[in-house]
Amino acid sequence: MHIDRPVLAWALYDWANSVFAVVVLTTFFPLFFREYWAQGISSAHTTFYLGTANASASLFIVVAAPFLGAVADQGGFKKRLLLFFASSGAATTAAFFLVPPGEWFIAVSLFIVSTISWMSANVFYDALLLDIASETQLDRVSAFGFALGYLGSGLMFAGCIWLTLNPQSVGLAGADEAVRITFLITAAWWACFTLPLMFFVHEKRRRQKVAVSGAALSGYHQLIDTFHDIRQLKPVLLFLAAYWLYIDGVDTIIRMAVDYGKAIGFDSKGLIKAVLITQFVAFPSALFFGWLGQRIGTRKAILIGIVAYALMTVWASRMAQSWEFYALAAGIGLFQGGIQSLSRSYYARIIPADKAAEFFGFYNMLGKFAAIIGPMMVGTVGVLSGDARLGMLSLLLLFFAGGILLALQARFEERR
């Protein structure tokens, strides 16, 4: 695969924003929220608040993403909207530094805004894939972006871990101050590595340029048309339904794994090390899945990832020793980047190119709508049963149903 400047600049945004995913979403916010901002709150209710915060942010994407995508396509605003939401996300991430201990509501509010910004920016980032890659390059370029994201976030995360374990060596008062500093560093990293995309990625103009107000009106009408288009495009409709289900399990595991590990008794340092293992294993495996998708077919490679996640969910519900958490972290890393990158490239291949942002709005909408169900499922089942393991095990249903729908989608795709 030839990596030209626009492809590299586009992929570097994954390097930029993936740090938020691992430092804030996956690791330090759940840990810090439980131990610093939610002091005195029960474990079950802390998990419930965290799940509700994730669900609230996802609800915004459910409502807004298709409309934002339609507006972006109508007015050629994909890049500008990406930069707006990336700036908003970096600013609110930096603001975590200012939240004092015990102020869980302020922390949750900032978390919701920063997560909304991160997810919204990704709607337009995904859509720009069709502006910088040909159809034959989609699998590998998509995988290259995810691979860079895992490598960059892994390196950054390793630095953050060192900082929190050795705060005195850089003149900090303790681990709490070090964690707060990691939020500032994450924000700066996100903003800095967004700059190459701003300067070197240019979206293709497929329509006459219109003003924002005109684009909003046209986008509304186009959104209605797209609902009808998706109903007619059976392969797209079935894939979106399958994706809605299986990516729920993936996203919920990513977001809730650390809190789940903490709830069943694992120590914070071990959990952080496990997340680091996931990042570095995911880097080469994402590249491998890009090759595998071209070798055996993108859909088959995605199904392999779904089956693997289902098996790991069963294992996670039964694990009792720390080595099992590390082994599961490595297993998740093997398939996480692959299932994400190939889902994106497969979807890009089956949608109309001139409606990329709009269709990716639906793609992100359904993915995040599932993320409303998943975290709430884990949190609610855990509260009702008193057992976090049962909450995690419930995700198995989503992998099973998503895999069946994806297999059925093959029949409609073959008829096209």
N, C-alpha and C positions, 0 to 999 in steps of 0.2 A: 504494500500500500504506500502510495506517495503521500508524504505529509507536507503540504504546502502551508504558507503562512496563515491563511484563513482557517484551515483545519486545526492547526496548532493553537491559534488564538481562541477558537471556539472551545477546544478541549481544555484549555487552561481555565476556563470558567468552572469546569468540573473540579479542577485542582483548587479553585478559589472557594466554591460554595460547599464542597464536601466536608471541609473543616467544621462548618456549622453543624452538619449532620452528626459527626462523630463526637466533637467536643461538647456541643450544647445538647442536641436532641438525645443522643445515645448514652452519654456518660456523665459529664460533670453537672449538668442541670439536674437530672434525676437524683444523683447522689447529694449534691449541695442543697437541693430543695428539701430532701428528707432530713438532712443533718443540720442545716443552718437556717433556712427560711421557714420550715414547718416544724420547728422545735415544739415538743409537747403534744403533737397530733399523733393519733394512733397509726400504726403501719398500714392497716387496711384503708383508712381514710386518706392517708397520703397517696397511696396508689390510686384511689378513686379520684382525687383532685388532679393528679397528673394525667390520668386517662381522660378526664373531662376537658382539661386544657388542650390536649392533643385533638380531641374530638371537635372542640369549638373552632380551632384553627382549620381543621379539615372541612368543617361545615361551610366556612367562607368560600373555600375553593369549589365545593359542590355547587354553590349558588353563583359564584362570580366567574369561574374559569371559562366556561363556554362563551359567555358574553364578552369577556376581555379578549379571548382569542378571535372572536368575530370582528371586534373593533380593530384589533391589530392587523388582521388580514385586509380589511377594507381600507385602512389608512396607511399601511406600511409602517406600523408602530411597534413591531415585535422587539426590535433592538432597544428602542427608547423605553418601552415599558419594562423590559428586563432590567435596564440600568436604574430606573426609578425604584423598582422593588428591591433590587440588590442594595441600593443606598439606604433604603428604609430598614432593611434587615440588618445591615452592618451597624447602623446607628442604634437600634434598639438592643442589639447584642452588647454593644459597648456600655449601654445604660445599666446592665446587670451589675456592673462594678459599684454602682451607687446605692444599691438596695441593701438596707441594714438587716441584721438578723431578726427573725421572727415575722418579717413582713411578707408572709406567703402570698397574700392577695396581689400586692404590687409585682412580685416576682412572676406570678402566674399571668398577670395582665401583659407584662413585657414579653413573656414567653409566647403568648398567643400572637401578638403583633409581629414578633420576629419570625415565628414559624409561618404565619400567613405570607409574609414578605418572601421568605425562602421558597415556599411552594409556588407562589405566583410567578416569581422570576423563572422558575424551572419550566413553567408552561411555555414561555417564549424561547427559552434556551433549547428545549426539545424541538420546537417548531423550526428553529434556525438550522437544524440538521439538514433539512432539505435544501437549504440555500448554499451549503458549503460542500455537500457530498453527492456524487452520482448514485444511481440506484445500485450499481454493482459494488459500491464502497460502503453502503449503509451499515452492514453488520460490523465491519472492522472499524469504521470511524466512530460509531456508537460505542463499541467496546473500548476503543482507544480513549475516549472521553472518560468512561467509567474507570479505566485502569489508571489514568493520570489522577483522577479524583481519589482513588484509594491510596495511591503512592503519596500524593501530597498531604492528604489528611493523616496518613500513617506517620509520616515524618514529623508533621506539626504536632500530632497527638503525643508522639514519643517525647518531644520537647516539653510539652505541657505536663506530662507525667513526671519527667525529671524535675521540673520546676516545683511541682506540688510535693515531691518527696524530699527536695533539698532547698527549701525556701531561704534558710539562713545564709546559704552560700552566695546569694545575690542581694542580701540585705533586707529580706522581707521578714515580717514579724512571725509568720507561721503559715500553715497549710491553707487556712481560710483566706488569708490575703493573697496567697499564690493562686488559688482557684479563681478569685475575683480578677486577678491579672490575666488569667487565661482567656476570660471573656473579652477583655480589651484586645489581646493579641489576635484572637479569632476574628474580631471585627476588622482589624487592620489588614489581616491576611486576605479576607474576603474582598475588601475594597481594592487592595493593591492588584490582585491578580484578575480582577474584572477589567482592568484597563486595556489589556491586549484585545479583548473582544470589542471594546468600545472603538478602538482605532483601526482594527484590521478585518473585522467581519462586516460585510455589507449584504443586507438582505435584498433579494431580487424584487424588483417592482413589477408585479403582475397586473396591477390596476392603476388607474390614474390617481395621483395623490389627492386626498381630500382632507378637509379640516377635521379636527377632533370631534366637533359637534355633528358634522355630517357623517363621520365614520361611526359614531355612536348610533345614529338613527339607522344607517345602512346595516350596521352590525346587528341591530335588533332584528331587522327583517331577514338578514342572512342566517341568523341563529335559528329562526323558525324553519327556513328552508333546509338547514342542515339536519334538523330533527327528521324531516321527511327523507333526506338523502340517506341517513343512517338506517332508517327503516327499510329502504330499498336495497341497501348494500348489505346483504345477509352475512357475508364473511366478516365485515367490519362489526356488525351488530353482535354476532356471536363471540368474536374475539373480545370486544369490550366487556361483554358479560362474564367471560372466563377471566379476563384480567381483573375485573372488579373483585372477583372472589379470591383468586390465588395471591394477588399482590397485597391483599389485606393481611394475610398471614405473614408475608415477608416484612411489610412495613411495621406490623405490630411487634414482631420479634425484634426488629432493629430498635424500635423506640422503647420497648418495655423490658428487654432482656436484663439490663442492669438492675432495674427496680425489682424484677422477679428474682434474680439471684440474691439480692439483698434480703428480700422477704423470706426466702427459704434458708437463710443463714450463712451465706458466703460473705467473706470480708471484702471491704471496698478495694483494697490493693489488688487482690486476686481478680476481682471483676474488671478492673482497669486493664490489667495485663491481658486478660482474655479478649477485650475489645481491640487491643493493639495487635494481638495475634490475627484477629479477623481482618484487620486492615491490610496487613502485609501479605497474607495468604490470598486475599481478594485481588490484589494487583496483577499477579501473573495469571490467575484463573480467569479474570475478565478478558484478557488478551486471548487466552486459550479458547474460551467460549465463542469469541468472534470468529476464530478459525473453525471451530466445531460447527457453528451455524452454517457456514458455507460448505462444510464437508458432508454433513448428514441431513441438513435442512434445519432452518431456524425453529420451526414448530417442534420438531422432535427434540432438539436441544433444550427448549423451554420445558417440555414435559419431563425430561430427565431431572431438571432442577426442581420441579414441583414434587415429584416422587421423593427426592432426597430431603426436601424440607419437611414433608409429611413424616418421614421416618425419624428425622431429628426432633420433631415436635413430641413424638411418643417418648423418645429417649429423655428429652428435657423434663417431661412430667414425672419421670421415675428416678432421676439422678440424685445421688446422695453425697458424692465425694468430689473434692475440688478438681481432681484430674479430669473428671467427666465434663466439667464446665469448660476447661481448656480444650478438650477434644471436640466438644460441640462448637466452640468458637472457631476452630480450624475448619470444621465441616461447613459451618455457615459461610465462612470466607470463600470456600471452594465454589459455592453455588450462588452466592448473593449477587455479585457483579454480573455473572452470566445471565441470570434470569431477568435482571433489570435491563441490561444493555440490549439483549436480544428481543425483549418485549418491545422496547422502543423502536428498534430497527425494523422489526416485523410489521409493526403498526404503520410506520412511515412508508413501508412498501405497498400497503393495501389501501391507502387513503388518497384522495385527489391532492396533487401537489399544490395547486393554487389555493387550497383551503387548509393549509398545514396548521397554522396557529389555531384556527377554529376547531379542527378535528382533534388537535392535541389538547385543546381546552376540555373537550369531552373525555379524552384519555386521562388527563390529570383529575378531572372531576370524579370519575368513577373510581380511580385509585384512591383518592382522598375520601370519597364517600365510604369506601370500605374501611378506611382508617378511622372513621367514626365508630363503626361497629366493633372492630377488633379491640382497641384499647378499652372501650366500654365493656365489652364482653369479658376481657381478662379481669378488669377491676370489679365488675358487678358479680360475676361468678365467684371471685375470690372473697368478696364481702359476704355474700349469701351462704357460701359453703364453709367459710373460714379456712379454705385451703387454696393457696395460690396455684398449686399444681393442677387443679381441676380447671382453673381459668385458662392456663396455658394449653391444656389438652383440648379444650373446646375449639382451638384454631384448626384442628385436624379436619373438621367438617368443611372448612373453606378451601383447603388444599384439594380435598377429594372432589368437591363440586366443581371447582375451577378446572381441574384436570379433565374431567369428563366433558365439560363444555368445549374446551380447547380441542379435544380429540374429535368431537362432533363437527367443529368448525372446519376441519380438514375436508370434509365431504363437500361443503359449499364452496370452499376455495378451489377445489379441483374442477368444479362445474363452470367456473368463470371463463 
